[in-house]
Amino acid sequence: MTRKKGKLMTFLWSLIPGAGEMYLGFFKTGVSLMAAFVILLSLSGFLQLNVLSLLAPVVWFYSFFHANNINALPDDRSEERRVGK
């Protein structure tokens, strides 16, 4: 069984896309979400496609709620998600 992370720290880290997942121990998910957010913003600026910048808040909201929902799961369920069962 793993020790639960604090709700305040999870909330604060989840304000940065992907950082909340990494704080909770889901490094691959966190890095993927963080990379998706940065790539979307970079491509929208470089290619001047404002449509892509509209997807960045979607990634941010998903990351924010995903991290907080994982932290709200019981310990046995969050451990299953971490191991990938």
N, C-alpha and C positions, 0 to 999 in steps of 0.2 A: 504494500500500500504506500502511496506517495503522500507527502504532506501538502495540504492545500496552500495555495498562494493567497496573499492578502488581496481583498477586493479593491482597496484603494490603489495599490501598486499595479494591479492588473488593469484597472481603469486608466491610470496615467500612461502606462506603456501601450495600451491599445489605441491611444490617440495618434500614434505613429503607425502607419500601415505595416503590418507584419511583425512589429516589435512585441506586441502582446502575445502572439503565438510563440515567439522565441523565448519570452519571459516564462511562459508556461511549459517550455521544453519541446515544443513542436518546431524544430529549427528548419526543416525542409519546407514546411508550410509557410512559415514566417518569411523565409528568404524568397520563396516564390511570390508571395503577395507583395513584398517590398519591391522586388524586381519588376513585377507587373505594373505597379503604381509609377515607378520611376520611368520605365520604358514608355508607358502611355503618355506621360507628361513630356518626355524628351521628344518622342516622335511627333506629338501634336505641335510642339514648338518648332522643330526642325523642318517638318513638311508643311507647316502652316495649315494643318487640318484641325479645325476647331472641334470637329465631331469627336475626335479621339479624346480631347480633353474632357468631354462630357462623360466618358467612361471612367475617368479617374475617381470621381466621387463614389461611383458604384463599388469600385475595389476598396475604397476607404471604408465605406459603410459595412461591406461584407466583413472586412478584417476586424473592425471595431466590435461588431456584434458576435462574430465567431469566437474571438478571444474571451469575451465576457460570458458567452454561453458555455464554453469549455470549462471555464473556472466554476460555473454554477453546477456542473454535473457532479454527481457523487464520485468519490474517489475511485471506486471500482470501474465505473463507466469511463472516466477520463483516462485511466490506465489502459483500458482496452483500446481507446482511440490512439494512444501514444504508440502502443505495440503494433497496432494495425490489424487486430482480430476482427 
